[in-house]
Amino acid sequence: MRFDLVRERVTALPRDLPAAPAILTPIRLDSPEELMAPGGDRRGRPAAVLVLLFPDDEGQARVLLTARTAHISTHAGEVSFPGGSADEGDADPIATATREAVEEVGLDPAACGLRVTGGLEVFALTVSGYRIVPVVALAERRPVCHPAPDEVARIIEAPVDAFLPDAPVELEGRVIRERLIRYGVYPVEGERVWGATARMLGQLGAALAALPAAAVPAAAEPAAAETSGVSAVIRMATPADDDAIGAFLAAMAPELAHALPPASELLLADLGGQIVGLASWAPWDRDRTDADPCGFDGLSLHTDDRPAELTLLAVAPHLRGRGIGRGLTLATAGAARAADCTRLLAWTLSDGAIHRSSIATRAFFRSNGFTDLSVDRRVQARGEDRLLLTLPLG
């Protein structure tokens, strides 16, 4: 698979990812116990791995893997992503994954143009007790790596094609800690990839195969977002849309169905007469209520600054990652610019939040031109700090 296509698709990874092929799940033949499962106990030892995708010399997409040395204490001799357990000084899973990659393979994030785009499903390992966050990143250039001899026996640049849904998977069995285990294996570059690493790669391959290339509208005016060859028209909402908007929000976010956030204008994505996305904006300096706090400790804006706020952005789950959210964001930015606003602000959970949806949301905004502005530790959301991002409208 060409790296250009992988880059486009990984940049738009949806929140709801397809499952990895079931054959990859290690199972006990002497018990129904599953040895690893998505989600899992938040109290597991926190860990993160770096799922780094990059182009080879022919422009094909590859993923960075390591063969671990035979003498280390955990997962000796196995193929894995660069990564490991979180240190006390790590701010978030991205910091953990990046630090471990620097230590294990000498990765230089700046030299290869590394950019985090999202994450895969979090995995809890019942055998080792880790809770692993897979951090997905792109490198614009092939990274120059060298193995840390005490941890890594070999660096593997595996082709992404080896993990697509039609790639070969073989069954193996062995006894581990007096358990009789059977599992699926990817044969790659003379190695056998199984366990959590195989499951993550399988989910990545399934996601890449399922997602069409995202289409970006050429301008911030009402436009069409391409969705599997069908155009979702982005337009201003009218009173005639009220019932359809209410039904969309009742299905997507019941708490908003009868209490839309403040909006100067409401835009929608219309796919064949059906609403599949909504966005709205309002002035940042609007009159606030207790339910609509300004927040953001320590944030001060220049008196000449006239920011707008993206107060709502919602896309139907089955159509996420196909350019609709990007089209709505661009149209909202265009509407705010036409109202003489200088920037568009948006907030989500800060980088300390490890939920896969939070990582994906931050990656979405950052890949669409937003940059970090401020972290609010005073007014939290779901017990997490909030991150404010900004997009210039000059």
C-alpha positions, 0 to 999 in steps of 0.5 A: 500500500502506498504511503500517500494513501496510508497517510491520508487514511491514518490522518482520518482514523475514526473513533469506532475502529473495526476489530482485529481478525478474531483468529489473532486472539490467543486463547487457552485450549484448556480454558475459555479464558481470553489472554488479552482483550480491548478496554480492560481495567484502568488500574493495569500498569500503564504502558504505551507503544509507538505504531510508526508508519513511514515510506520506504525508498519506493514510496510504500508504507512500512511500520516499525517493529522490533525483535526483542532480545532473548535475555530480557525479563518480559516477552523475550524474543518476541516481535513488538512495537517500540514501547514500554511501561510509563515513567513517572515523568511521562506526561501522557501515553504519547510521551511514553511511546516516544521516549521508549522509541528513542531509548530502544531504537534511537528514533529522532522524531524531528529528523523523520518528521514524526506526527501523532495522528491518533490511536488504536484500541487500548489493550489489557494483558491479563498475563503481564498486567499491562494496559497498553495504549497504541499511539499511531504516528506518521513519519514523513521520512524513513527513520534512521534507527539503531537497536539498543543492544540490551533490549532489541536484537533486530529492527524490522521495517514491515510492509503494511500490506502484511497486515491487511485483511487478506494477508496470510495468518497462520495458527500456532500452539504452545505452552506458556506458564502451564497454559496451552495456548493457540493463536494466529501469527503473521509471518513477516520478514522471517519473524512470527508476529503474534499476541498483542502486537498482532492484534494491534497490527490486525486492527490497523490493517482492518482500519486501513482497508475499511476507510476510503481516502478522505476528501478535503473541500477546496474552500471554506464555503459550503461544499461537498464532502466526498463519502465513498463516491457520494457527496454530503452537501454542507449547508446552512441549517434552516427552520425546515431542518429542525425536526431532522436536527433534533432526531440526529442529536437524539441519536448522537447526543441526547443531552443536546437534543433539546439544548443546543450549545450557543450558535451564531450559525448552525451548519449541517452535512446533508447526504441524500436528504439525511443529516449526517453531521452538524457544526456551529460556532459562536463569539468567544466573548458572548454572554455566558451562563453557568452551563457555558463556562469560559474557563481556561485558567491563565488565558488572556486575549489581546483586545484586538483579538476577535475569536470565535468558538467551535461550539458543536462538531458531530458526525454520524459514527459510521461516516467518521473519517471520510472528510465530513468533519473536515468539511464542516470545520472548514465551512465553520471557519469560513462563516466565522471569517466572514463575520470578521473573526480573527481565529476559531477556538475549539476545546477537547480533553488535554493530552493527559487523557488517554482515551482513544477517542481523545487522542483521535480528537486532538489529532483531528484538530491538529491535522486540520491546522489547529495549534495548542493554545492553553490548558485549563485545570480549573474547569474540567470535563469528565474529570480531565483537564481541557485543552484549548486549540486555535486556528487563525482565520487571517 
